[in-house]
Amino acid sequence: ENLLRALADFDNYRRRMRAEMDHAKQLAVEDLILRLLPILDNFERAIKVAEEIKDYDALHGGVILILRQLRDVLEKEGVTPIEAEGQQFDPMKHEAVMRVDTNEYPDNTIIEEFQKGYMLGNKVLRPSMVKVAKKPQNENQSEN
């Protein structure tokens, strides 16, 4: 009977812990959403103003400000962009979608970034999609 009671207590404890974790996660998501909503509002205002006055320069400037605002929110959450162009290719942070034969860059150097990658702390959220330099085939064979 004591064993059954202990098992029931442990099961109840696990349920409470799971419910508390779910609640904490929901609060964190709500907090993030509340910080993103003003950015959404700014995008909607920028589009409305652009439609009314048809001024590309004003729209461009507004979108740049909104982008900066979004980056600030992400940075406060610990999200940072992955450095890519000019860096050595790292398969843990970069996804090579193209390799180009060239003598202009050292082997495995990233020459172009197609899509920015991001990290959350030390974890890669999304790798950068990149173009990577490689030595032309005939040079690699003559070195071997």
C-alpha positions as CSV (number, residue, x, y, z in Angstrom):
1,E,0.0,0.0,0.0
2,N,2.9,2.4,0.8
3,L,4.5,1.5,-2.5
4,L,1.3,2.3,-4.4
5,R,0.9,5.6,-2.5
6,A,4.5,6.5,-3.3
7,L,4.1,5.7,-7.0
8,A,0.9,7.7,-7.1
9,D,2.7,10.7,-5.4
10,F,5.5,10.4,-7.9
11,D,3.1,10.3,-10.8
12,N,1.3,13.4,-9.5
13,Y,4.6,15.2,-9.0
14,R,5.6,14.4,-12.7
15,R,2.2,15.8,-13.9
16,R,2.7,19.0,-11.8
17,M,6.2,19.5,-13.1
18,R,5.1,19.0,-16.7
19,A,2.2,21.4,-16.2
20,E,4.6,24.0,-14.6
21,M,7.1,23.6,-17.5
22,D,4.3,24.0,-20.1
23,H,3.1,27.1,-18.2
24,A,6.6,28.6,-18.1
25,K,7.1,28.0,-21.8
26,Q,3.7,29.6,-22.6
27,L,4.7,32.7,-20.5
28,A,8.0,32.9,-22.4
29,V,6.3,32.7,-25.8
30,E,3.7,35.3,-24.7
31,D,6.5,37.6,-23.6
32,L,8.2,37.2,-27.0
33,I,5.0,37.8,-28.9
34,L,4.2,40.9,-26.9
35,R,7.7,42.3,-28.0
36,L,7.1,41.3,-31.6
37,L,3.6,42.8,-31.9
38,P,4.9,46.4,-32.1
39,I,7.1,45.4,-34.9
40,L,4.2,43.9,-36.8
41,D,2.2,47.1,-36.1
42,N,5.1,49.1,-37.6
43,F,5.2,47.0,-40.7
44,E,1.4,47.5,-41.2
45,R,1.8,51.2,-40.7
46,A,4.7,51.4,-43.2
47,I,2.7,49.5,-45.8
48,K,-0.4,51.7,-45.3
49,V,1.7,54.9,-45.5
50,A,3.5,53.7,-48.6
51,E,0.2,52.9,-50.3
52,E,-1.1,56.4,-49.5
53,I,1.9,58.5,-50.5
54,K,3.7,56.1,-52.9
55,D,7.1,57.3,-51.6
56,Y,9.7,54.6,-52.1
57,D,12.4,56.4,-50.0
58,A,10.1,56.8,-47.0
59,L,9.1,53.2,-47.2
60,H,12.7,52.1,-47.5
61,G,13.7,54.2,-44.5
62,G,10.8,52.8,-42.5
63,V,11.5,49.2,-43.3
64,I,15.2,49.7,-42.3
65,L,14.1,51.1,-38.9
66,I,11.7,48.1,-38.4
67,L,14.4,45.7,-39.4
68,R,16.7,47.2,-36.7
69,Q,13.9,46.9,-34.2
70,L,13.4,43.2,-35.0
71,R,17.1,42.5,-34.8
72,D,17.2,44.2,-31.4
73,V,14.4,42.0,-30.0
74,L,16.2,38.9,-31.4
75,E,19.5,40.0,-29.9
76,K,17.9,40.5,-26.5
77,E,16.7,36.9,-26.8
78,G,20.3,35.7,-27.5
79,V,19.9,35.2,-31.2
80,T,23.0,36.2,-33.2
81,P,23.8,36.0,-36.9
82,I,26.4,33.6,-38.1
83,E,29.4,35.2,-39.8
84,A,29.8,33.7,-43.2
85,E,31.4,35.7,-46.1
86,G,35.2,35.5,-46.0
87,Q,35.1,32.8,-43.3
88,Q,36.3,29.2,-43.6
89,F,33.5,26.8,-44.3
90,D,32.3,25.1,-41.1
91,P,29.7,22.3,-41.8
92,M,28.3,22.9,-38.2
93,K,27.4,26.5,-39.1
94,H,27.2,26.6,-42.9
95,E,25.3,24.7,-45.5
96,A,27.2,24.7,-48.9
97,V,24.6,25.0,-51.7
98,M,27.3,25.8,-54.3
99,R,31.0,25.1,-54.8
100,V,32.9,27.2,-57.3
101,D,36.3,26.4,-58.8
102,T,38.4,29.5,-58.3
103,N,42.0,30.6,-57.6
104,E,40.8,34.0,-56.2
105,Y,40.1,32.6,-52.7
106,P,41.7,30.0,-50.5
107,D,40.1,26.5,-50.6
108,N,36.9,26.2,-48.5
109,T,36.5,30.0,-48.1
110,I,32.9,31.2,-48.2
111,I,32.5,33.6,-51.1
112,E,28.8,34.4,-50.9
113,E,26.0,34.1,-48.4
114,F,22.6,33.3,-49.9
115,Q,20.7,33.1,-46.6
116,K,21.8,34.3,-43.2
117,G,22.2,31.7,-40.5
118,Y,21.4,32.3,-36.8
119,M,22.5,30.9,-33.5
120,L,20.8,30.9,-30.1
121,G,23.7,31.0,-27.6
122,N,25.9,28.1,-28.8
123,K,23.2,26.3,-30.7
124,V,22.7,26.7,-34.5
125,L,19.1,27.6,-35.1
126,R,19.6,27.7,-38.9
127,P,22.8,27.3,-40.8
128,S,23.9,29.9,-43.4
129,M,23.3,28.9,-47.0
130,V,26.6,29.7,-48.7
131,K,28.7,29.5,-51.9
132,V,32.2,28.0,-51.2
133,A,35.4,28.3,-53.1
134,K,37.4,25.3,-54.1
135,K,40.7,24.9,-55.9
136,P,40.3,23.9,-59.6
137,Q,40.5,20.2,-60.1
138,N,43.7,20.2,-62.2
139,E,45.6,22.0,-59.4
140,N,44.5,19.5,-56.7
141,Q,45.6,16.6,-58.9
142,S,49.1,18.1,-59.6
143,E,49.7,18.7,-55.8
144,N,49.0,15.0,-55.0
